[in-house]
């Protein structure tokens, strides 16, 4: 991923079936996979020049809500930024809020969750 790149994370009930759809229908190529206890819980797919991520949305996310179906949304945005702390500091003044303070993840990234003024969750990641 690169600075300024934005891609959707589609939360799924059945990640393997959803991944198969994007592979079959759009020729997607898997470029990343994260397993938890041997189960695929997150993948990134290259679709043409773009990317889409699929996440297992049936359990609580870092922000405490279960994306499917309880929270009423199925997509989070994901943005890589050159300065995560600055983005977090600006969130409230820009009409949003910090949902999860910056933290290190088990998959090796430093992340925070911000909510935009409409409540859309934005996974904000420190660009390496």
HELIX and SHEET records of a PDB file:
HELIX    1   1 UNK A   15  UNK A   26  1                                  12    
HELIX    2   2 UNK A   84  UNK A   91  1                                   8    
SHEET    1   A 8 UNK A  29  UNK A  36  0                                        
SHEET    2   A 8 UNK A  39  UNK A  47 -1                                        
SHEET    3   A 8 UNK A  50  UNK A  56 -1                                        
SHEET    4   A 8 UNK A   6  UNK A  12  1                                        
SHEET    5   A 8 UNK A  75  UNK A  81 -1                                        
SHEET    6   A 8 UNK A 121  UNK A 126  1                                        
SHEET    7   A 8 UNK A 110  UNK A 115 -1                                        
SHEET    8   A 8 UNK A  97  UNK A 104 -1                                        
END                                                                             
